[in-house]
Amino acid sequence: MFTQERLDELHRLWELLLSKLKDKGLKLQQALKLVQFMRECNEVMFWIHDKEAFVTSEEFGQDLEHVEVLQKKFDEFQKDLQNHEDKVTEVNTLSQQLLEDGHPDEDTINQKRDEVNEAWARLKQLSLLRQERLFGAHEIQRFNRDADETIAWIMEKDAILSTDDYGRDLASVQALRRKHEGVERDLAALNEKVSQLGAESKRLQDIHPDHEDAINAKQTEIEDNWMQLKEKGAERKARLDDSYNLHRFLADFRDLVSWIHDMKAIISADDLAKDVAGAEALLERHQEHKARQYI
């Protein structure tokens, strides 16, 4: 039979067992919460490391279309980045709850939380840098595209100005001069475009010094082709003017020769007056022909 002393001992042992079970349960809960917290941190860190490889890529596109494809991918990444903001917030919330509950692994929790926050801040900074560099690449490739289009336009006008047709007669020369006036209007518009590209080239070289040589080389190519085109345009205009003056002279010469022949025919005519009135008429016509010689 149990004595009171034995019963008290059993009661004490029972209470001790319950206390240890309670402590064990609390530690298990704390361990479970820590595992959940660490798993959440590791998932976020894995995603961050994966995206760091994306934002640190040195690929910025070979042409304008390629850059725009990269910018579209970056826009999708930014949406994903914004969505993962909640994951980082959740990590901080979990760490705060664990610390407030007096979790014994306080140092581990603080260290892991800080690791996530630092990695997150680094990713956002790298994201901003990637955004700026893509924007710069887009500016440069847009300049290259505009420059190439302008050079192609110059080459097109160069082909027009390279013809050796300066007209076979006055009418054809006049037609060619009218056509050249149209080309000169195009060159005036082209001159404005070349000036705009020159200003853009200087701006880009100032803000993108690492691409200064390439930008300057492209601008030099534009200016060299443009100067050659202007010289060719001026030369063609001068030769068309010379051709016009020549054919104008020849036309006037032919008209004069024709008129002289007509006058000689009239003067040499055997038509003599038969009366006073006829004589006066012939004299008047002769004076008119004589006067025309000095016009």
Secondary structure, 3 states (H helix, E strand, C coil): CCCHHHHHHHHHHHHHHHHHHHHHHHHHHHHHHHHHHHHHHHHHHHHHHHHHHHHCCCCCCCCHHHHHHHHHHHHHHHHHHHHCHHHHHHHHHHHHHHHHCCCCCHHHHHHHHHHHHHHHHHHHHHHHHHHHHHHHHHHHHHHHHHHHHHHHHHHHHHHHHCCCCCCCCHHHHHHHHHHHHHHHHHHHHHHHHHHHHHHHHHHHHHHCHHHHHHHHHHHHHHHHHHHHHHHHHHHHHHHHHHHHHHHHHHHHHHHHHHHHHHHHHHHCCCCCCCCHHHHHHHHHHHHHHHHHCCC
